[in-house]
Amino acid sequence: MFEDVINFIQDKFHTKDFIPLHEPRFVGNEKQYLNECIDSTFVSSIGKFVDKFEEKIADYVGTKFAVATTNGTSALHIALLLANVKENNEVITQPLTFVATCNAISYCGATPIFIDVDKDTMGLSPSALHEFLEKNTYIKNQQCINNKTGKVIKACVPMHTFGQPCRIDKIKDICDEYCITLIEDAAESLGSLYKNKHTGTFGQMGVLSFNGNKIITGGGGGCIVTNDEILANRAKHLTTTAKVPHRWKFVHDEIGYNYRMPNLNAALLVAQLEQLDGFLENKRQLAKKYKEFFKKSDIVFVTELENSKSNYWLNTIILRDAQQRDLFLDEANSKGIMARPVWALMNKLPIFKNAQSGDLTNSEWLEQRVVNIPSSVTM
Ligand SMILES: Cc1ncc(COP(=O)(O)O)c(C=O)c1O
């Protein structure tokens, strides 16, 4: 039934063997920098590559500061703590996201509130956000209070799904109006721009992930990007066990975390970052070919909005309904082409079943139809 799609993908990846969804490419200075790192003996969380990576990634996204972490989840956790998210607070996010976004909210003792996404961006919908806040909250002492629970809504964490930027400028305006701190989950969107500004740089803090499945990887890794020096210093302090700097004394002035990125991971990442522009161009070319191909079919290929530039991290198609999606998944995976549906919506997971939600029509529609198809940098 989907033979033409399968042939097309096999042709683009030059193989009839297994084609993964997204595999990393190590074709630059990775081995050289790893060797330098090993020879120096600085393999753990102190070392020149971690500092260098922070400098380079901040420069790349256009923020004043970046703080490197062990992974994207720990970066989200720290960003939420820095936004003062505490026990009994609430945090708005989208139900169509990877579980890490909601796990980090839970680590702070807070509860997520799920607000719908826009169909075209698959990211948090500013109109749904505004409608929810207008109907369900009031402002008291510069805090947004939920009418239903009486709890403070401290932060909002939209996510740029599969690298497609959401309407982040509008979300920022709404968050400002309702005294809510904006933290962007840009784990999937390194290299994606909205109105010529890098995703992750609209809110008070943005979070990136460098997991093995991302556009560049350190094996593992994450970071917080921000223009706020105080927050950046606090992030560094909290991610390094809250140790008070001293040449030999070990004194810690609050409960901290062992979340700093090891130098080994940073060595890989410095090399990967050198290749990012090439990876982005290569992925853009692949997306262009997919777009042309799917024009001829009844399957929709998701493309960037006019004012956005997507990194096309994971190419996304929308099938007619859940039945057609399942047929596609079965046929593609049987032929060795890795394709996968979108995550189960967070509000449907038992761990978040008691969380409050707005109307989730778009998320539910997408959940039934979205499939990711192979998206690696082609060689
Ligand atoms: C949307 C989103 N948020 C957070 C994360 C967490 O990143 P990590 O796996 O580096 O902890 C990921 C990716 O894994 C993600 O896709």
Ligand as a Chemical Component Dictionary entry (heavy atoms), coordinates in Angstrom:
data_LIG
# 
_chem_comp.id                   LIG 
_chem_comp.type                 NON-POLYMER 
_chem_comp.pdbx_formal_charge   0 
_chem_comp.three_letter_code    LIG 
# 
loop_
_chem_comp_atom.comp_id 
_chem_comp_atom.atom_id 
_chem_comp_atom.alt_atom_id 
_chem_comp_atom.type_symbol 
_chem_comp_atom.charge 
_chem_comp_atom.model_Cartn_x 
_chem_comp_atom.model_Cartn_y 
_chem_comp_atom.model_Cartn_z 
_chem_comp_atom.pdbx_ordinal 
LIG C1 C1 C 0 10.989 17.660 24.248 1  
LIG C2 C2 C 0 12.110 17.089 25.034 2  
LIG N1 N1 N 0 12.335 17.562 26.265 3  
LIG C3 C3 C 0 13.326 17.097 27.011 4  
LIG C4 C4 C 0 14.158 16.094 26.574 5  
LIG C5 C5 C 0 15.151 15.553 27.509 6  
LIG O1 O1 O 0 16.434 15.550 27.078 7  
LIG P1 P1 P 0 17.460 14.446 27.588 8  
LIG O2 O2 O 0 17.121 13.153 26.950 9  
LIG O3 O3 O 0 18.774 15.007 27.151 10 
LIG O4 O4 O 0 17.340 14.391 29.081 11 
LIG C6 C6 C 0 13.971 15.579 25.273 12 
LIG C7 C7 C 0 14.831 14.563 24.643 13 
LIG O5 O5 O 0 15.261 13.585 24.999 14 
LIG C8 C8 C 0 12.906 16.076 24.500 15 
LIG O6 O6 O 0 12.667 15.576 23.280 16 
# 
loop_
_chem_comp_bond.comp_id 
_chem_comp_bond.atom_id_1 
_chem_comp_bond.atom_id_2 
_chem_comp_bond.value_order 
_chem_comp_bond.pdbx_ordinal 
LIG C1 C2 SING 1  
LIG C2 N1 SING 2  
LIG C2 C8 DOUB 3  
LIG N1 C3 DOUB 4  
LIG C3 C4 SING 5  
LIG C4 C5 SING 6  
LIG C4 C6 DOUB 7  
LIG C5 O1 SING 8  
LIG O1 P1 SING 9  
LIG P1 O2 DOUB 10 
LIG P1 O3 SING 11 
LIG P1 O4 SING 12 
LIG C6 C7 SING 13 
LIG C6 C8 SING 14 
LIG C7 O5 DOUB 15 
LIG C8 O6 SING 16 
# 
